[in-house]
Amino acid sequence: MSNTLKNIAIILGVSTLAFGGYYFYTQYSSTQFDVAANEQDMQKMLNDTQVFIERGRVLNQITINLDFFGNSRFLSLRSFSTKIEERPVGRLDPFADVESVDGGSNF
């Protein structure tokens, strides 16, 4: 590799590292949370958390009666679905021509 190519590669590498470092630095500083400046946001977050906890309590109090599934009328139901036969999928040689008749096709 010539010296010019090495110099260009080094300059591109250093500039990429510098840009990446700057990008991660700006992302880190933008994600910091200042409680004093965001008192309203903190209060809203606490209120939303309290609503979430209360809804969880309501959902945990729900009980479901599963006696329906033990009923003889439910157990006597039968399925009218059609059984699907297993069929080979794809071709033995996916790169062979579709028109080839050499046994490599399962169509």
C-alpha positions as CSV (number, residue, x, y, z in Angstrom):
1,M,0.0,0.0,0.0
2,S,1.4,3.4,-0.9
3,N,2.0,6.2,1.6
4,T,-0.8,8.3,0.1
5,L,-3.3,5.5,0.6
6,K,-2.1,4.9,4.2
7,N,-2.4,8.6,5.0
8,I,-6.0,8.7,3.6
9,A,-6.9,5.6,5.5
10,I,-5.5,7.1,8.8
11,I,-7.3,10.4,8.2
12,L,-10.6,8.7,7.5
13,G,-10.2,6.5,10.6
14,V,-9.4,9.4,12.9
15,S,-12.2,11.5,11.6
16,T,-14.6,8.6,12.0
17,L,-13.5,8.0,15.6
18,A,-13.8,11.8,16.3
19,F,-17.3,11.9,14.8
20,G,-18.4,8.8,16.7
21,G,-17.0,10.2,20.0
22,Y,-18.8,13.5,19.5
23,Y,-22.1,11.7,18.6
24,F,-21.9,9.5,21.7
25,Y,-21.0,12.5,23.9
26,T,-24.0,14.5,22.7
27,Q,-26.3,11.5,23.2
28,Y,-25.0,10.9,26.7
29,S,-25.4,14.6,27.7
30,S,-29.0,14.8,26.2
31,T,-30.2,11.7,28.2
32,Q,-29.2,13.1,31.7
33,F,-32.2,13.9,33.8
34,D,-32.2,17.1,35.9
35,V,-34.8,16.8,38.6
36,A,-34.8,20.5,39.6
37,A,-35.5,21.6,36.1
38,N,-38.1,19.0,35.4
39,E,-40.2,19.0,38.5
40,Q,-43.5,19.0,36.5
41,D,-42.3,16.0,34.5
42,M,-41.3,14.2,37.6
43,Q,-44.7,14.8,39.2
44,K,-46.5,13.6,36.0
45,M,-44.3,10.5,36.0
46,L,-45.2,9.8,39.6
47,N,-48.9,10.2,38.9
48,D,-48.7,7.9,35.9
49,T,-46.9,5.3,38.0
50,Q,-49.6,5.5,40.7
51,V,-52.3,5.0,38.1
52,F,-50.4,2.0,36.7
53,I,-50.1,0.5,40.1
54,E,-53.8,1.0,40.9
55,R,-54.9,-0.6,37.6
56,G,-52.6,-3.5,38.4
57,R,-54.4,-4.0,41.7
58,V,-57.8,-3.9,40.0
59,L,-56.6,-6.5,37.4
60,N,-55.2,-8.8,40.1
61,Q,-58.6,-8.9,41.9
62,I,-60.3,-10.3,38.8
63,T,-61.2,-14.0,39.0
64,I,-62.3,-16.2,36.2
65,N,-64.7,-19.1,36.6
66,L,-63.3,-22.0,34.6
67,D,-66.1,-24.5,35.4
68,F,-67.4,-23.9,31.8
69,F,-64.5,-25.9,30.4
70,G,-65.5,-28.9,32.6
71,N,-69.1,-28.9,31.4
72,S,-70.3,-32.0,29.5
73,R,-71.7,-29.8,26.7
74,F,-68.3,-28.2,26.2
75,L,-66.5,-31.5,26.3
76,S,-68.9,-33.0,23.8
77,L,-68.0,-30.5,21.1
78,R,-66.1,-31.9,18.1
79,S,-63.9,-30.4,15.6
80,F,-65.0,-30.2,11.9
81,S,-61.6,-29.0,10.7
82,T,-59.8,-30.7,7.8
83,K,-56.5,-32.3,8.4
84,I,-53.7,-30.8,6.4
85,E,-51.4,-33.3,4.7
86,E,-47.7,-32.9,5.1
87,R,-46.1,-32.1,1.8
88,P,-42.4,-31.6,0.8
89,V,-41.4,-27.9,0.7
90,G,-39.0,-26.4,-1.7
91,R,-36.6,-28.0,-4.1
92,L,-33.6,-30.2,-3.6
93,D,-31.4,-27.8,-5.5
94,P,-32.7,-24.2,-5.1
95,F,-30.2,-22.9,-7.7
96,A,-31.3,-25.3,-10.4
97,D,-33.5,-24.0,-13.3
98,V,-37.2,-24.4,-12.7
99,E,-37.5,-26.3,-16.0
100,S,-34.9,-28.8,-15.2
101,V,-36.1,-32.4,-15.2
102,D,-33.1,-34.0,-13.6
103,G,-35.0,-34.9,-10.4
104,G,-33.9,-31.8,-8.6
105,S,-37.3,-30.2,-8.5
106,N,-40.2,-31.1,-6.1
107,F,-42.8,-29.0,-7.9
